[in-house]
Amino acid sequence: MALDDHEVSDDLGRGCIPASKVFAGLTAYQSWQHSHNPGGPDKPFHYGFTWGPAAFYVLDCRSEGRSATFPVLGRDQFNRLRSWAESPAVQESDVVFVVSPVPPALLPTELLRALAQGLIKRGGMLAGLAVGLVVGGSFGPGAGLAAAAVLGATGYAVGDEVFEEWVDPFLLNDVDLAERWDLAANQVDLVRLLDLLFGLANGTVGSTRSKRAVFLLGGDIHAGTVHSVASLPRPGRPDHSGNPIIYQLTSSAISHPPVDQDGYEALVAGISGESRLAKLAKVAFPGGEPPLIPAENKLAPWRTTGPAVVPTVIDRLAEFAEHEGPACFLLDPDEGRNYVAQYAGLIVDRTVGSANVRRISAERRVYRFDLAIEGESSSIRSSFDLNLDADEVVPILDGAAFETVDGPATVTRGERFEVTATVRNTGAAAWGSAHDCEIFSGPWAGKVQQVDGRVEPGRTHTFRFLLPAVAPSLFRIGLRMRRRRGSNVVVGVFGGGSHSVDVAAAAGADVCQELRDAESLTRRRIAALRQDIIKLGEPTASQLAQMAGLQAELRGIEAGQAAAGC
């Protein structure tokens, strides 16, 4: 059980609630809920425990004594949290879950507040833009513009009063803001918490120098969300490059839209480089640099279902990264600019979250994570592997094992023959149209068979290649699995190396000419690829893979020419 405000009253710990009500609510919580928690009813409302290879800590963000330097957790709770992190049980754990009823990542609170205030204080139509476009609100842009026009016509001063009356109730209410981790006054505790969690993730906290998978679990906001939190490299800061990402899952058994769905979608979609928020920031702060930054997207792709999921951030995340920069924002713009959060999705249904964790390797600390936020009519899901013994811990989505590769031992030139490969999906994610099997060596290099349909983890798929017999001697046909983005951009080769089948072909009268033609074509393809690399200045991973395949193809052709005496 975790203590949050509605165990007593809305905005517990921040609002003005009678002391008698607080005492009664906390007494009931302690008797009926906290008494079932590890540690017993007389222990603090924050506590830790372990379950198999996982360690958990449940935070109390509501009832602990606070100060300006420990505004969310209080000094005593943070010291207990650090002692827990350094304890033998946690040091021996591979997976860490920290429960924070109020999620550390939601929206860029200080940016939105400053932006709305800046626009509204400029008056007139800008007030309507701020209310209608930045905040969204239940009334939308049209009503926001109308409100600004009416206020301007009556000579009303568009300033703090308008901000408090029109904007705060929809997104930036002072009492609700006070509990946000990224509020300027609270960022010192946010950075302190994330420093500790990334220390656990990278094996720099405590005595055991091993990496861990770290997750944040939250609620409170009455919606389901998924974020990644990344540690940015900074001089004089601890090095988190070995495990730079932790994940936050948020769910709620009750729901109400924080703002209208369209407004929230536009708001989240706008958190990127030269987007709507950045353009409005240039109006609000003339000559100033909008406090938005780009960041590389390393979040595992999340599969979504249902109409209530925001599409612009989830389904088009790759498009954002390619054209505008991902939907991301700084968590601590006023306290060092060390951490950035990135949206993966939002559900405004009632939601429940689940995390299925299992170790899949006896030799290495490789775990598979099946994560989900499920709503009444929609869901956000992801499955990926993490190798905690790797130099850099990043999500591993794809895996393959070639079970059989078959082809004829000999063929006659001019005929066509079939090569089949049965491959098992050993990864965490399903295969689809973005996955294919490629021949990367021999005269048939570059031939591709795309996955037909959907191949779930653990299932097999058979690829069939129908090839012309052109070579007079023994050729080795190399096969490998690839993943693409779009129609022809290769983003990864997977499957633990190449797999091959040997085919011998009988000689024919025109073999040497065919081999010379094949050699000429391959050399032209190599030259064109080199020109593309020169233009970019540095080869991409897909270009390096293409070049290796072409060079292997050329060596195969040259071997065929030597065997035929050409």
C-alpha positions as CSV (number, residue, x, y, z in Angstrom):
1,M,0.0,0.0,0.0
2,A,1.1,3.6,-0.7
3,L,0.0,6.7,1.1
4,D,-1.4,9.4,-1.2
5,D,-3.6,12.5,-0.8
6,H,-7.0,10.8,-1.1
7,E,-6.4,8.6,1.9
8,V,-7.2,11.8,3.7
9,S,-8.2,14.7,1.4
10,D,-7.3,16.2,-1.9
11,D,-3.8,17.8,-1.9
12,L,-2.8,16.4,1.4
13,G,0.5,17.9,2.6
14,R,0.0,21.0,0.3
15,G,-3.5,22.3,0.9
16,C,-5.1,23.7,4.0
17,I,-6.7,20.7,5.6
18,P,-7.9,20.7,9.3
19,A,-5.5,18.9,11.6
20,S,-8.3,16.7,13.0
21,K,-9.2,15.5,9.5
22,V,-5.5,14.7,8.8
23,F,-5.2,12.8,12.1
24,A,-8.3,10.8,11.5
25,G,-7.4,9.9,7.9
26,L,-3.8,8.9,8.7
27,T,-5.0,6.8,11.6
28,A,-7.5,5.0,9.4
29,Y,-4.8,4.5,6.7
30,Q,-2.3,3.1,9.3
31,S,-4.9,0.7,10.7
32,W,-6.5,-0.6,7.6
33,Q,-3.8,-0.4,4.9
34,H,-0.3,0.3,6.3
35,S,-0.7,-2.5,8.8
36,H,-0.4,-5.0,5.9
37,N,2.9,-3.4,4.6
38,P,6.4,-4.8,5.3
39,G,7.8,-3.5,8.5
40,G,4.5,-3.4,10.5
41,P,2.0,-0.6,11.4
42,D,4.3,1.4,13.6
43,K,7.0,1.9,11.0
44,P,7.1,5.1,8.7
45,F,4.7,5.2,5.7
46,H,7.8,4.8,3.4
47,Y,9.4,1.4,3.4
48,G,11.4,-1.1,1.3
49,F,11.3,-4.9,0.6
50,T,12.6,-7.4,-1.9
51,W,10.9,-10.0,-4.1
52,G,13.2,-12.4,-5.9
53,P,15.8,-10.4,-7.9
54,A,13.8,-7.2,-7.5
55,A,14.0,-4.5,-4.7
56,F,11.2,-2.1,-4.0
57,Y,10.9,1.2,-2.1
58,V,7.6,2.9,-1.6
59,L,7.9,6.7,-1.0
60,D,5.8,8.9,1.2
61,C,5.4,12.3,-0.5
62,R,2.6,13.5,1.8
63,S,3.3,13.3,5.5
64,E,7.0,13.6,6.0
65,G,8.6,16.7,7.5
66,R,9.9,19.0,4.7
67,S,12.3,21.9,4.4
68,A,13.5,24.2,1.7
69,T,16.4,21.7,1.0
70,F,14.2,18.6,1.2
71,P,10.9,19.9,-0.1
72,V,9.3,16.6,-1.1
73,L,10.8,13.7,0.8
74,G,12.1,15.3,4.0
75,R,15.7,14.7,5.2
76,D,14.9,11.7,7.3
77,Q,13.1,9.8,4.5
78,F,15.9,10.5,2.0
79,N,18.5,9.2,4.5
80,R,16.5,6.1,4.9
81,L,16.1,5.7,1.2
82,R,19.9,6.0,0.7
83,S,20.5,3.5,3.5
84,W,18.1,1.1,1.8
85,A,19.9,1.6,-1.6
86,E,23.2,0.7,0.0
87,S,21.8,-2.3,1.9
88,P,23.0,-5.8,1.0
89,A,19.5,-6.9,-0.2
90,V,19.4,-4.0,-2.7
91,Q,23.0,-4.4,-3.7
92,E,22.3,-8.0,-4.6
93,S,19.2,-7.1,-6.7
94,D,19.2,-6.8,-10.4
95,V,15.9,-4.9,-10.8
96,V,14.8,-1.9,-8.7
97,F,11.3,-0.4,-8.5
98,V,10.7,2.9,-6.7
99,V,7.1,3.8,-6.1
100,S,6.3,7.6,-6.0
101,P,2.6,8.2,-5.8
102,V,3.1,11.6,-7.6
103,P,5.1,10.7,-10.8
104,P,8.4,12.6,-11.2
105,A,7.8,13.1,-14.9
106,L,4.5,14.5,-16.4
107,L,4.7,17.8,-18.2
108,P,7.3,20.6,-18.2
109,T,5.6,22.5,-15.3
110,E,7.9,25.5,-15.1
111,L,8.1,26.0,-18.8
112,L,4.3,25.9,-19.2
113,R,3.7,28.2,-16.3
114,A,6.3,30.8,-17.5
115,L,5.1,30.5,-21.1
116,A,1.4,31.0,-20.2
117,Q,2.2,33.9,-17.8
118,G,4.5,35.5,-20.4
119,L,1.8,35.4,-23.1
120,I,-1.1,36.5,-21.0
121,K,0.8,39.5,-19.5
122,R,1.3,40.7,-23.1
123,G,-2.4,41.0,-23.3
124,G,-5.1,41.0,-26.0
125,M,-5.2,38.1,-28.4
126,L,-2.1,36.5,-26.9
127,A,-4.0,35.8,-23.8
128,G,-6.5,33.7,-25.8
129,L,-3.6,32.0,-27.5
130,A,-2.0,31.1,-24.2
131,V,-5.3,29.8,-22.8
132,G,-6.5,28.1,-25.9
133,L,-3.3,26.8,-27.5
134,V,-0.8,26.3,-24.7
135,V,-3.0,25.0,-21.9
136,G,-5.8,23.6,-24.0
137,G,-8.5,23.8,-21.4
138,S,-12.0,22.4,-21.7
139,F,-13.1,25.4,-23.7
140,G,-10.5,25.2,-26.5
141,P,-8.8,27.9,-28.7
142,G,-12.0,29.6,-29.9
143,A,-13.3,30.3,-26.4
144,G,-9.9,31.4,-25.3
145,L,-9.7,34.0,-28.1
146,A,-13.3,35.1,-27.3
147,A,-12.4,35.6,-23.6
148,A,-9.4,37.7,-24.5
149,A,-11.4,39.8,-26.8
150,V,-14.1,40.4,-24.2
151,L,-11.5,41.3,-21.6
152,G,-9.8,43.7,-23.9
153,A,-13.0,45.4,-25.0
154,T,-13.9,46.1,-21.4
155,G,-10.5,47.5,-20.6
156,Y,-9.8,44.7,-18.1
157,A,-6.1,44.4,-17.2
158,V,-4.8,41.1,-18.6
159,G,-2.3,40.1,-16.0
160,D,-2.0,37.9,-12.9
161,E,-5.7,38.0,-12.2
162,V,-6.6,36.6,-15.6
163,F,-3.8,34.0,-15.3
164,E,-5.1,32.8,-11.9
165,E,-8.8,32.7,-13.1
166,W,-8.4,31.3,-16.6
167,V,-5.3,29.3,-16.6
168,D,-4.7,27.8,-13.2
169,P,-8.0,25.9,-12.9
170,F,-7.1,24.0,-16.0
171,L,-3.5,23.1,-15.6
172,L,-1.4,25.3,-13.3
173,N,-3.3,25.5,-10.1
174,D,-0.9,26.6,-7.3
175,V,-1.9,23.8,-4.9
176,D,-1.6,21.1,-7.5
177,L,1.7,22.6,-8.7
178,A,3.1,22.3,-5.2
179,E,3.2,18.5,-5.4
180,R,4.9,18.4,-8.8
181,W,8.5,17.1,-8.6
182,D,9.7,19.5,-11.3
183,L,8.3,22.6,-9.7
184,A,11.3,24.9,-9.3
185,A,11.2,24.8,-5.5
186,N,11.0,20.9,-5.6
187,Q,13.7,20.2,-8.2
188,V,16.5,19.9,-5.6
189,D,14.7,16.8,-4.3
190,L,14.0,15.6,-7.8
191,V,17.7,15.7,-8.7
192,R,18.7,14.1,-5.4
193,L,16.2,11.2,-6.1
194,L,17.3,10.7,-9.7
195,D,21.0,10.9,-8.8
196,L,20.5,8.0,-6.4
197,L,18.4,6.0,-8.9
198,F,20.9,6.4,-11.7
199,G,23.6,5.6,-9.3
200,L,21.8,2.3,-8.6
201,A,21.3,1.8,-12.4
202,N,25.0,2.3,-13.1
203,G,26.4,0.4,-10.0
204,T,28.0,3.6,-8.5
205,V,25.9,3.5,-5.2
206,G,26.9,1.0,-2.6
207,S,29.5,-1.6,-2.6
208,T,28.4,-3.8,-5.6
209,R,29.6,-2.4,-8.9
210,S,26.9,-4.0,-11.1
211,K,24.3,-2.3,-13.3
212,R,20.6,-2.6,-12.6
213,A,17.3,-2.1,-14.3
214,V,15.5,0.8,-12.6
215,F,11.8,1.7,-12.9
216,L,9.6,4.4,-11.4
217,L,5.9,3.5,-10.6
218,G,3.4,6.3,-10.0
219,G,-0.3,7.3,-9.9
220,D,-2.2,10.3,-8.6
221,I,-2.7,12.1,-12.0
222,H,-5.8,10.0,-12.9
223,A,-4.4,9.0,-16.3
224,G,-2.0,6.4,-17.6
225,T,1.3,7.5,-19.0
226,V,4.7,6.1,-19.9
227,H,7.9,8.1,-19.9
228,S,11.6,7.5,-20.2
229,V,14.0,9.5,-18.1
230,A,17.5,10.0,-19.5
231,S,20.6,11.3,-17.7
232,L,22.5,13.9,-19.8
233,P,26.3,14.0,-19.7
234,R,27.5,17.0,-17.8
235,P,31.1,18.0,-16.7
236,G,31.6,17.4,-13.0
237,R,28.7,15.0,-12.8
238,P,28.7,11.2,-12.3
239,D,29.0,9.2,-15.4
240,H,25.7,7.4,-16.2
241,S,26.6,6.4,-19.8
242,G,26.7,2.7,-18.9
243,N,22.9,2.7,-18.2
244,P,21.5,6.1,-19.2
245,I,17.7,5.4,-19.2
246,I,15.2,4.5,-16.5
247,Y,11.5,4.0,-17.2
248,Q,8.4,5.5,-15.5
249,L,5.0,3.8,-15.6
250,T,1.9,5.6,-14.3
251,S,-1.6,4.2,-13.8
252,S,-4.8,5.1,-12.0
253,A,-7.9,3.2,-11.1
254,I,-10.0,6.4,-11.5
255,S,-9.8,8.9,-14.3
256,H,-10.7,12.4,-15.5
257,P,-9.0,14.2,-18.4
258,P,-6.5,16.7,-17.0
259,V,-7.4,18.9,-20.0
260,D,-9.5,18.0,-23.0
261,Q,-8.0,15.1,-25.1
262,D,-7.3,17.2,-28.2
263,G,-5.6,19.9,-26.1
264,Y,-3.4,17.4,-24.2
265,E,-2.5,15.7,-27.5
266,A,-1.4,19.0,-29.0
267,L,0.5,19.9,-25.9
268,V,2.4,16.7,-25.6
269,A,3.0,16.6,-29.4
270,G,4.4,20.1,-29.2
271,I,7.2,19.3,-26.8
272,S,10.0,19.3,-29.4
273,G,12.4,21.5,-31.3
274,E,10.8,24.1,-33.4
275,S,7.2,23.2,-32.5
276,R,4.1,25.1,-31.3
277,L,5.5,25.5,-27.8
278,A,8.8,26.8,-29.1
279,K,7.2,29.3,-31.4
280,L,4.9,30.6,-28.7
281,A,7.9,30.9,-26.4
282,K,9.6,33.2,-28.9
283,V,6.5,35.4,-28.7
284,A,6.4,35.3,-24.9
285,F,10.2,35.9,-24.5
286,P,11.4,38.0,-27.4
287,G,15.1,37.5,-28.0
288,G,15.3,34.7,-25.5
289,E,16.1,31.1,-26.2
290,P,13.1,28.7,-25.8
291,P,14.1,26.3,-23.0
292,L,13.5,23.2,-25.1
293,I,16.1,20.7,-26.1
294,P,16.4,17.8,-28.5
295,A,17.3,14.3,-27.2
296,E,18.1,11.0,-28.8
297,N,15.2,8.5,-28.7
298,K,16.4,5.3,-27.0
299,L,13.0,4.3,-25.7
300,A,11.8,0.9,-26.8
301,P,8.9,1.2,-29.2
302,W,5.5,1.0,-27.4
303,R,2.7,-0.8,-29.1
304,T,-0.7,0.9,-28.6
305,T,-4.3,-0.1,-29.1
306,G,-7.6,1.8,-28.8
307,P,-8.8,5.3,-29.7
308,A,-8.0,6.9,-26.3
309,V,-4.3,6.8,-26.8
310,V,-2.6,9.9,-28.0
311,P,-1.4,9.0,-31.5
312,T,0.9,11.9,-32.3
313,V,3.5,10.9,-29.7
314,I,3.3,7.2,-29.8
315,D,2.7,6.1,-33.4
316,R,4.8,9.0,-34.8
317,L,7.7,9.0,-32.3
318,A,10.2,8.0,-35.0
319,E,8.8,10.8,-37.2
320,F,9.3,13.3,-34.4
321,A,12.9,12.1,-33.8
322,E,13.6,12.3,-37.6
323,H,12.0,15.7,-38.3
324,E,11.5,17.8,-35.1
325,G,13.4,16.0,-32.3
326,P,11.5,13.7,-30.0
327,A,8.8,14.8,-27.6
328,C,11.0,15.5,-24.6
329,F,11.6,18.2,-22.0
330,L,14.0,19.0,-19.2
331,L,13.0,17.8,-15.7
332,D,15.4,20.1,-13.9
333,P,15.8,23.3,-15.9
334,D,16.4,25.3,-12.7
335,E,18.6,22.8,-10.9
336,G,21.4,21.9,-13.3
337,R,19.7,20.6,-16.5
338,N,20.8,17.1,-15.8
339,Y,17.7,15.0,-16.7
340,V,15.3,14.9,-19.6
341,A,12.0,13.1,-19.8
342,Q,10.4,11.8,-23.0
343,Y,6.8,10.8,-23.6
344,A,5.8,7.5,-25.0
345,G,2.1,7.7,-24.5
346,L,-1.0,8.8,-22.6
347,I,-4.3,7.1,-21.8
348,V,-7.2,9.0,-20.2
349,D,-9.1,5.9,-19.3
350,R,-9.1,4.2,-16.0
351,T,-5.9,2.2,-16.1
352,V,-4.0,-0.7,-14.5
353,G,-0.3,-1.2,-14.9
354,S,1.7,-4.5,-15.0
355,A,5.3,-5.5,-15.2
356,N,6.3,-9.1,-15.9
357,V,10.0,-9.6,-15.3
358,R,12.0,-12.8,-15.9
359,R,15.6,-13.8,-16.3
360,I,16.2,-15.4,-19.7
361,S,19.9,-16.3,-19.5
362,A,21.7,-18.6,-17.1
363,E,25.2,-17.3,-18.0
364,R,24.5,-13.5,-18.1
365,R,22.1,-11.2,-16.3
366,V,19.7,-10.8,-19.2
367,Y,16.1,-10.0,-18.2
368,R,13.0,-9.7,-20.3
369,F,10.5,-7.0,-19.4
370,D,6.9,-7.2,-20.5
371,L,5.3,-3.9,-19.5
372,A,1.8,-2.6,-20.0
373,I,-0.6,0.2,-19.1
374,E,-4.1,-1.1,-19.9
375,G,-7.2,1.1,-20.1
376,E,-10.8,0.3,-20.6
377,S,-10.5,0.7,-24.4
378,S,-6.8,1.2,-25.0
379,S,-3.4,0.1,-23.9
380,I,0.3,0.9,-24.1
381,R,2.7,-2.1,-24.2
382,S,6.3,-2.8,-24.7
383,S,8.5,-5.9,-24.4
384,F,12.3,-5.7,-24.4
385,D,15.4,-7.4,-23.0
386,L,18.2,-5.7,-21.0
387,N,21.6,-7.2,-20.7
388,L,22.8,-5.8,-17.3
389,D,26.3,-7.1,-17.9
390,A,26.7,-5.1,-21.2
391,D,29.0,-2.1,-21.3
392,E,26.0,0.0,-22.3
393,V,22.6,-1.2,-21.1
394,V,20.0,-0.4,-23.9
395,P,16.7,-2.1,-24.8
396,I,17.2,-5.2,-26.9
397,L,14.0,-5.9,-29.0
398,D,15.0,-8.4,-31.7
399,G,16.5,-11.8,-31.5
400,A,16.6,-14.7,-34.0
401,A,17.8,-18.3,-34.2
402,F,18.1,-20.0,-37.6
403,E,16.8,-23.5,-37.0
404,T,17.1,-24.8,-40.6
405,V,18.6,-23.5,-43.8
406,D,18.0,-25.8,-46.8
407,G,18.9,-25.7,-50.5
408,P,19.9,-28.2,-53.3
409,A,23.4,-29.6,-53.2
410,T,23.8,-28.9,-57.0
411,V,21.9,-27.0,-59.6
412,T,22.1,-26.6,-63.4
413,R,22.9,-23.1,-64.8
414,G,19.9,-21.4,-66.2
415,E,17.5,-23.2,-63.9
416,R,15.9,-21.7,-60.8
417,F,16.2,-23.2,-57.4
418,E,14.7,-22.6,-53.9
419,V,16.5,-21.9,-50.6
420,T,14.4,-21.9,-47.4
421,A,15.3,-20.7,-44.0
422,T,13.2,-21.4,-40.9
423,V,13.9,-18.8,-38.2
424,R,12.6,-18.6,-34.6
425,N,11.8,-15.3,-33.0
426,T,13.9,-15.4,-29.8
427,G,13.5,-11.6,-29.1
428,A,11.1,-9.7,-26.9
429,A,9.1,-8.0,-29.7
430,A,7.0,-9.4,-32.5
431,W,8.2,-9.4,-36.1
432,G,6.2,-7.6,-38.7
433,S,6.6,-5.8,-42.0
434,A,9.7,-4.0,-40.7
435,H,11.6,-7.3,-40.4
436,D,13.1,-9.3,-43.2
437,C,15.7,-12.0,-44.1
438,E,18.5,-11.0,-46.4
439,I,21.0,-12.9,-48.5
440,F,24.3,-10.9,-48.0
441,S,26.9,-13.1,-49.8
442,G,27.3,-14.9,-53.1
443,P,25.9,-13.8,-56.5
444,W,22.4,-13.4,-55.0
445,A,23.5,-10.9,-52.3
446,G,20.8,-8.2,-51.7
447,K,17.9,-10.5,-52.2
448,V,15.3,-10.0,-49.4
449,Q,12.2,-11.8,-48.2
450,Q,10.0,-9.7,-45.9
451,V,8.1,-11.2,-42.9
452,D,4.6,-12.1,-44.0
453,G,2.1,-11.3,-41.3
454,R,3.1,-11.2,-37.6
455,V,5.5,-13.5,-35.8
456,E,5.2,-13.4,-32.0
457,P,8.1,-14.1,-29.7
458,G,8.8,-17.9,-29.6
459,R,7.2,-18.6,-33.0
460,T,9.0,-19.5,-36.2
461,H,8.7,-18.2,-39.7
462,T,10.0,-19.7,-43.0
463,F,11.5,-17.6,-45.7
464,R,11.6,-18.9,-49.3
465,F,14.1,-17.6,-51.9
466,L,13.6,-18.5,-55.6
467,L,17.0,-17.9,-57.2
468,P,18.5,-18.3,-60.7
469,A,21.6,-20.6,-61.0
470,V,24.4,-18.5,-62.5
471,A,27.6,-19.8,-61.0
472,P,29.7,-22.8,-62.1
473,S,31.2,-23.6,-58.8
474,L,30.6,-23.9,-55.1
475,F,29.0,-20.8,-53.6
476,R,28.1,-20.1,-50.0
477,I,24.8,-18.3,-49.6
478,G,24.9,-16.2,-46.3
479,L,21.6,-15.2,-44.6
480,R,20.8,-12.8,-41.8
481,M,17.9,-11.1,-40.2
482,R,17.4,-7.3,-40.4
483,R,15.0,-4.6,-39.1
484,R,14.1,-1.6,-41.2
485,R,12.5,1.8,-40.7
486,G,10.4,2.7,-43.7
487,S,11.0,1.0,-47.0
488,N,14.7,0.8,-47.2
489,V,16.5,2.2,-44.1
490,V,18.2,-0.7,-42.3
491,V,18.4,0.1,-38.5
492,G,19.8,-3.2,-37.3
493,V,21.0,-6.7,-38.1
494,F,20.3,-9.3,-35.5
495,G,20.3,-13.1,-34.9
496,G,23.8,-13.8,-33.6
497,G,25.8,-13.8,-36.9
498,S,25.3,-15.2,-40.3
499,H,23.9,-18.6,-41.4
500,S,24.7,-20.2,-44.7
501,V,24.0,-23.0,-47.2
502,D,26.4,-24.3,-49.9
503,V,25.2,-24.7,-53.5
504,A,27.3,-26.0,-56.5
505,A,26.2,-25.1,-60.0
506,A,27.2,-26.8,-63.3
507,A,29.2,-24.8,-65.8
508,G,27.6,-23.3,-69.0
509,A,28.8,-21.6,-72.1
510,D,28.0,-18.0,-71.0
511,V,29.1,-18.3,-67.4
512,C,32.2,-16.0,-67.6
513,Q,30.2,-13.2,-69.3
514,E,27.5,-13.5,-66.7
515,L,30.1,-13.3,-63.9
516,R,31.8,-10.3,-65.5
517,D,28.5,-8.6,-65.8
518,A,27.8,-9.4,-62.1
519,E,31.2,-8.1,-61.1
520,S,30.7,-4.8,-63.0
521,L,27.3,-4.2,-61.4
522,T,28.6,-4.9,-57.9
523,R,31.6,-2.6,-58.3
524,R,29.2,0.2,-59.5
525,R,27.0,-0.3,-56.4
526,I,30.1,-0.1,-54.2
527,A,31.2,3.1,-55.8
528,A,27.8,4.7,-55.5
529,L,27.6,3.7,-51.8
530,R,31.1,5.3,-51.2
531,Q,29.9,8.5,-52.7
532,D,26.9,8.5,-50.4
533,I,29.2,8.0,-47.4
534,I,31.5,10.8,-48.5
535,K,28.5,13.2,-48.8
536,L,27.5,12.4,-45.2
537,G,31.0,12.6,-43.8
538,E,30.5,9.5,-41.6
539,P,29.0,6.2,-42.5
540,T,25.8,5.1,-40.8
541,A,25.3,1.6,-39.3
542,S,23.1,0.5,-42.3
543,Q,25.7,1.8,-44.8
544,L,28.4,-0.2,-43.1
545,A,26.3,-3.3,-43.2
546,Q,25.5,-2.6,-46.9
547,M,29.2,-2.2,-47.7
548,A,30.2,-5.4,-46.0
549,G,27.5,-7.3,-47.9
550,L,28.6,-5.9,-51.3
551,Q,32.3,-6.6,-50.6
552,A,31.3,-10.2,-49.7
553,E,29.3,-10.5,-52.9
554,L,32.3,-9.2,-54.9
555,R,34.6,-11.8,-53.3
556,G,32.2,-14.5,-54.2
557,I,32.0,-13.5,-57.8
558,E,35.8,-13.3,-58.0
559,A,36.0,-16.8,-56.6
560,G,33.6,-18.0,-59.2
561,Q,35.6,-16.5,-62.0
562,A,38.8,-18.2,-60.7
563,A,37.0,-21.6,-60.5
564,A,35.6,-21.2,-64.0
565,G,39.0,-20.1,-65.4
566,C,37.6,-16.8,-66.7
